[in-house]
Amino acid sequence: MVADPTLEWWDEDGTRTSAKLTKDYAAMGNIVTAITQTISGDINTEHTDEEKKEIVFNQYMALENFLGYSDWNGDEDFTAANNAVTAAKTYVG
């Protein structure tokens, strides 16, 4: 039987492990890049404007989800993520 790797992402108190925090923070950076590049027209060019807005909407909702966690270490810089959410909200309208 293969062990479920997601079980290693949570401490006994329900907070994320340092490995999970690192993974989530990296994921946030990827989402920021995707939002920025979609808005600038560098990616997702095969989609209509409405489809791109839906993509960006889903991405910024994921970012807001990450930002809402209360178990961050406290030394993370969320400036880029907050800026991406603001830009995404403006883009989506």
One Martini backbone bead per residue (centre of mass of N, CA, C, O) as a GRO file, in nm:
protein
   93
    1MET     BB    1   0.097   0.036   0.021
    2VAL     BB    2   0.041   0.370  -0.029
    3ALA     BB    3   0.115   0.656   0.097
    4ASP     BB    4  -0.031   0.950   0.200
    5PRO     BB    5   0.108   1.262   0.151
    6THR     BB    6  -0.113   1.450   0.286
    7LEU     BB    7  -0.062   1.356   0.585
    8GLU     BB    8   0.221   1.530   0.595
    9TRP     BB    9   0.076   1.836   0.592
   10TRP     BB   10  -0.021   1.777   0.896
   11ASP     BB   11  -0.060   1.854   1.201
   12GLU     BB   12  -0.211   1.770   1.494
   13ASP     BB   13  -0.345   2.078   1.506
   14GLY     BB   14  -0.407   2.141   1.176
   15THR     BB   15  -0.159   2.244   1.069
   16ARG     BB   16   0.083   2.319   0.862
   17THR     BB   17   0.355   2.223   0.743
   18SER     BB   18   0.649   2.335   0.626
   19ALA     BB   19   0.619   2.189   0.355
   20LYS     BB   20   0.335   2.301   0.289
   21LEU     BB   21   0.401   2.599   0.305
   22THR     BB   22   0.607   2.594   0.077
   23LYS     BB   23   0.416   2.486  -0.141
   24ASP     BB   24   0.201   2.712  -0.120
   25TYR     BB   25   0.387   2.952  -0.178
   26ALA     BB   26   0.469   2.856  -0.460
   27ALA     BB   27   0.183   2.848  -0.576
   28MET     BB   28   0.133   3.149  -0.550
   29GLY     BB   29   0.352   3.233  -0.751
   30ASN     BB   30   0.221   3.089  -0.993
   31ILE     BB   31  -0.044   3.249  -0.986
   32VAL     BB   32   0.071   3.527  -1.023
   33THR     BB   33   0.192   3.469  -1.300
   34ALA     BB   34  -0.071   3.386  -1.443
   35ILE     BB   35  -0.220   3.648  -1.405
   36THR     BB   36  -0.016   3.843  -1.532
   37GLN     BB   37   0.002   3.691  -1.813
   38THR     BB   38  -0.295   3.709  -1.885
   39ILE     BB   39  -0.333   4.015  -1.874
   40SER     BB   40  -0.085   4.072  -2.083
   41GLY     BB   41  -0.104   3.825  -2.313
   42ASP     BB   42   0.108   3.571  -2.282
   43ILE     BB   43  -0.140   3.393  -2.202
   44ASN     BB   44  -0.432   3.251  -2.310
   45THR     BB   45  -0.482   3.340  -2.624
   46GLU     BB   46  -0.711   3.117  -2.708
   47HIS     BB   47  -0.897   3.291  -2.547
   48THR     BB   48  -1.140   3.461  -2.451
   49ASP     BB   49  -1.214   3.720  -2.258
   50GLU     BB   50  -1.415   3.564  -2.077
   51GLU     BB   51  -1.229   3.323  -2.021
   52LYS     BB   52  -1.000   3.487  -1.892
   53LYS     BB   53  -1.170   3.596  -1.659
   54GLU     BB   54  -1.228   3.317  -1.538
   55ILE     BB   55  -0.940   3.235  -1.487
   56VAL     BB   56  -0.864   3.476  -1.306
   57PHE     BB   57  -1.078   3.435  -1.097
   58ASN     BB   58  -0.986   3.153  -1.002
   59GLN     BB   59  -0.702   3.246  -0.919
   60TYR     BB   60  -0.779   3.467  -0.708
   61MET     BB   61  -0.938   3.278  -0.526
   62ALA     BB   62  -0.698   3.101  -0.449
   63LEU     BB   63  -0.531   3.325  -0.323
   64GLU     BB   64  -0.735   3.407  -0.106
   65ASN     BB   65  -0.726   3.139   0.032
   66PHE     BB   66  -0.430   3.144   0.114
   67LEU     BB   67  -0.442   3.424   0.264
   68GLY     BB   68  -0.655   3.309   0.488
   69TYR     BB   69  -0.453   3.177   0.635
   70SER     BB   70  -0.330   3.142   0.990
   71ASP     BB   71  -0.042   2.948   0.955
   72TRP     BB   72   0.166   3.132   0.903
   73ASN     BB   73   0.482   3.238   0.999
   74GLY     BB   74   0.524   3.576   0.919
   75ASP     BB   75   0.770   3.598   0.679
   76GLU     BB   76   0.595   3.650   0.449
   77ASP     BB   77   0.547   3.781   0.115
   78PHE     BB   78   0.227   3.926  -0.009
   79THR     BB   79   0.243   4.150  -0.223
   80ALA     BB   80   0.206   4.005  -0.496
   81ALA     BB   81  -0.064   3.873  -0.425
   82ASN     BB   82  -0.222   4.132  -0.363
   83ASN     BB   83  -0.171   4.265  -0.640
   84ALA     BB   84  -0.302   4.039  -0.810
   85VAL     BB   85  -0.583   4.063  -0.693
   86THR     BB   86  -0.632   4.355  -0.772
   87ALA     BB   87  -0.585   4.318  -1.078
   88ALA     BB   88  -0.798   4.097  -1.119
   89LYS     BB   89  -1.048   4.255  -1.029
   90THR     BB   90  -1.020   4.468  -1.247
   91TYR     BB   91  -1.024   4.278  -1.493
   92VAL     BB   92  -1.301   4.137  -1.431
   93GLY     BB   93  -1.510   4.361  -1.279
   0.00000   0.00000   0.00000
